[in-house]
Amino acid sequence: MSTMAAPVRQVSGGVNVKIVNRVVIYGLLALFALFYLMPLFVMLVTSFKTMNEIQNGNMLSLPKAPTFDPWLKAWGETCVGLTCAGIKGYFWNSIKMVVPAVLISTMLGALNGYVLTKWRFRGATLVFGLMLFACFIPFQSVLLPMATILGSLGRLGVSLQNSVGTSFGLGNPTVNLVFVHVVYGIGFTTLFFRNYYEAFPTELVKAAQVDGASFFQIFRRIMLPNSMPIFVVTVIYQFTNIWNDFLFASAYAGTGDSMPMTVALNNVVNTSTGVVEYNVNMAAAMIAALPTLLVYVLAGRYFVRGLMAGAVKG
Amino acid sequence: MAFLEINGLRKRFGQVEILKGIDLELEKGGFLVLVGPSGCGKSTLLNTIAGLETITSGEIRIDDRAVNDLHPSKRDIAMVFQSYALYPNMTVAGNISFGMEMRGVPADERQKAIDKVAKVLQIGHLLQRKPSQLSGGQRQRVAMGRALVRDPKLFLFDEPLSNLDAKLRVDMRIEIKRLHATTGTTIVYVTHDQIEAMTLATKIAVMRDGEVQQFGTPAEIYNNPANVFVADFMGSPAMNLIPATIGGDGSGMAVVLDREARQPITLPMTNAPAGLSAFKGKPVIFGVRPEALTDPEGAERNASHIATADCHIEVVEPAGSDTFAVTNLGGKGVVARLRADANIQPGTSTPLAFNLTKAVFFDPATENRIR
């Protein structure tokens, strides 16, 4: 193609055209990048300004005297609803919910993918189809049925508490959220792992069978150690989704001490005691966004690689 | 009592019958090669012996013990896979000892076994490497090491050489043969390469469409093929299968080979198989291997029955050690194998010697051998 295009360019005196094309392309790219980065930039600079500077200055200007106070206030002092102890408690609430939910849903997805590809049973395709269907169920349609189920589980927890002495976490809002996110996440994690394991050489499983490894030994010693790329993809995907979830969080843990970060952030912004502290709000929002950013930075290159591997081989 | 016995084995996937009643047996220390074109069921048969596939009916016995319902790890077998199936996350040593680890062999015994196998296969310097850091031949050795270390009753090889380049394949073939000779193990080996089958086997089973076409020693398979398929499949260049008619008068018989625009060739038969008399005046398939069709000087001296006829040579292919000449008989290109220095020119006629002692005849309707 290039050999054919070259003479044409020379005839039309195309060196200039080429440069103009480049300028337009890169100019547009820079513009879009700016467009996307602007909110982040505003958030960052605002979170380091004093209220005085925010009210009198330009939104885009860099802070004249950068201060960490809004961050400290957001972390430890700002009011969430009626309690004024900062967002740190809610940050840990989110961690306590996200880590188990991500790990459980990822492990279940891996196990499902393993069974659906390497231990095929009658109707495996149908089961996979139904699990795939779970990916398309809108959050909203699950809200009420799930609330009913969580209510029943809560009552079971109470009666267990009375009879056995422990509720096994049933009825605890954090446990409820973990349960909801695991159930909702299984469809996606299964899809990821099934597609990855579909391309995974079956001869390895056969060799391990001849070697005498059991179902779970094959899973733990052969499958999992060779699933790093898809494992990272799934963890990032699940972590981002669950951490950022607001709907389930506000519906099932919207009040009290166990609300996750997203709900707390909303309450920080909505708490109207006098002047709106933009710098503190921005700092709180940044803190809420940090974990997902961190996960991307640490594992981002695996993300692209893993998605590619699944796409090409699957 | 055979060491490995397969009786009436059938395997069905839904409505499709993959194995249609296989009967085979192999003595201890034997080397059985299952050979056939792709899709003939040879790999499935191997997998059923390994226990990786269930069987629909029939029986598999290893060392006089029915293993039909035993888990692969309980059958006392080891398997080398086509892709080698080395665990990518483990070192070579880890790969070799994984099976022992699963069976709970203590660490020091495992180490001893690894060292012993590494010495036999000369892979001692590779033990700490990962499979991705090995060449094709080295992976092949490790895969064999993983099988050897178990010291099983039966070795199963599933096309182990098909991923190697031509030169390495010949080297590894010799290596496997040497291994078999020195260790005296019993081996079942699947391949689609008839040369591997001929060189390695003590017994060959030629398979097609889930059935064993012929089961016998390499010499039996090569010299006495049971039907057209076996004759055609085994040997390179392939056996010439020439449409012919049986002529002759009274008690004497002759093979008549038509030629385009030339007089037919008539080869008198003195040692015709008994069954051939029923085909007098009828068409048959006349099978003669290229090495049994040669220049008169190069013909086998102690062959009792040689007929010579002038043939028109169409193509000459010097191959270094031999010269192959193509002539047209019965409407088909027929390959003759001559001495390397045979002086022949394409487009001329030259006498060719048919070694009729080695010739075979098939019924064109059933494609079975006429004996």
Interface residues (C-beta under 8 A of the other chain):
Chain A: P201 E203 L204 K206 A207 A208 Q209 V210 D211 G212 A213 S214 Q217 R221 I222 P225 N226
Chain B: N47 A50 L52 H71 P72 S73 I77 A78 M79 F81 Q82 S83 A85 Y87 P88 N89 F98 G99 M102 R103 R146
